[in-house]
Amino acid sequence: MTYATTFPYTGETLKTFPNATDQEVAEAIDAAHNAFLTWRDVSFEARGAVLQKAADLLRRNADDYAKLLTLEMGKLFVEAKAEVELSARIFEYYVHNAERLLQPEHLPVADPAEGEAVIVCEPLGVLLAIEPWNFPYYQIARIIAPQLSAGNTMLLKHASNVPQSAAAFERLMREAGLPHGAFVNLYATRSQVETIINDPRVHGVALTGSEDAGAIIASQAGKALKKSTMELGGADAFIVLADADLDKTVKWAVFGRHWNGGQVCVSSKRMIIVDEIYDEFLARYRKGVAELRAGDPFDAATTLAPLSSQGAADEIKDRIRQAVAHGAKAEEVGPTVPNQGAFVQPTILTDLGEDNPARYWEFFGPVSMLFRAADENDAVRIANDSPYGLGGSVFTSNPKHGVEVARRVSTGMVFVNHPTKVEADLPFGGIRRSGYGRELLGLGLKEFVNHKLIDVVDIDARF
């Protein structure tokens, strides 16, 4: 595994980093465990002060942090700055809410003989986070903010193409006052990851990534009897009902599919439009996609980013060819993307028959799958005909009815009249092959704590 910064717009490798040595891994686990022994007893106020300082530093140096995101994975600079701000807001959410969310819960016992029962939340210890490249800071903040707030300590194995972003976040937390060892970035190999999971001082692993990676890590965690959470792929349904406001809906559709270069687990990958407005939607959507401009991600005029690597671009082009070979129609849209850089021409796939395996794939790039639904019920059927279950959306002029339709969509998150909302105060996670567990809010905060029952029973013995 090679850890390297390669600018996707030029293909130039700017910096490389050696893999961690086995000794560095051992020392990191030692440091994380030793830090836990003191960090678990630190007050919520003191933990919050560290997170608030981290948020302040992110905002103070937002341009510098954002530049790394653009250099390493090609993210539009304006989107990179938004990611920095989102990460700061996640820290602040736990500054203000962690203590409240972790308050002991007094149980309303049915029989006084059961005693005075309370559930307290205690940290487990060292945790391992395995994170992807598409949101290098947000993915880190999403796991370390709640877990550091709970009193756990963290080891990070980030994607190999964002090594500087990973190192920058470790420096950030150190500058914010986090104790030595409480958050350590490691350029770990796959075998070292398994070693970390099997160490008895490591009590859980959180992964965001591909299905294949999730299956491997979940298996390793299961064998070691460690708790795991998995946020994996998605092929979110974007349902358009007959009464939808097409002006707004099409704008959201173009954004929902193409932000971050289309490399988002919860982007609108499957657009399902009822028959009576399908043709009009397609015409408007084609026009909207054609207005995107691919180019230098540092240029404010650019609205379509390159993919994270040339390998990623080649893979999605091959998947388009496979979809066509199975009977789909592929339409390239808009001005020709630059020859330089890891670009993929925006493509609309239609005529994806029931026997075409591509209708069940996740296209991680600017590829839109459009489906014509006979009616609302058929739209829900198509939406639920997926191995994934991460997010989704319903567009209608009747939000109350939109909620009713949303309840019928089998997925972890559904938004009415919006493609997706990634916020500090909304939970994140899915079902089926999109993984299990939740991140953010109290749900994420309590994924890796010991829900300990303490029951005070003071009655005479009964025989």
Protein Blocks (a to p, Z undefined) as FASTA:
>chain_A
ZZddddfknopafbdcddddfklmmmmmmmmmmmmmmmmmpcfklmmmmmmmmmmmmmmm
mmmmmmmmmmmnopafklmmmmmmmmmmmmmmmmmmmmmmmgccddddfblklopadddd
ddfbjcdddddfklmmlmmmmmmmmmmmnopacdddddfklmmmmmmmmmmmmmnopaeh
jaccddddfklmmmmmmpmkbgbdcddddfklmmmmmmmmmmnopacddddddddddddd
fkbcfklmmmmmmmmmmgghlpafkbcfbccddfklmmmmmmmmmmmmmmpccddfkbmk
bcbdcdfbfklmmmmmmmmmmmmmnopacddedjdddfedjdddddddehiafklmklmp
ccebjddcddddfblmlmmmmmmmcfbdfbdcdddfblklmmmmmmmpgcfbdcehiabd
cdfkbccddehjnogcdeehjklmmmmcccdddddddddddZZ
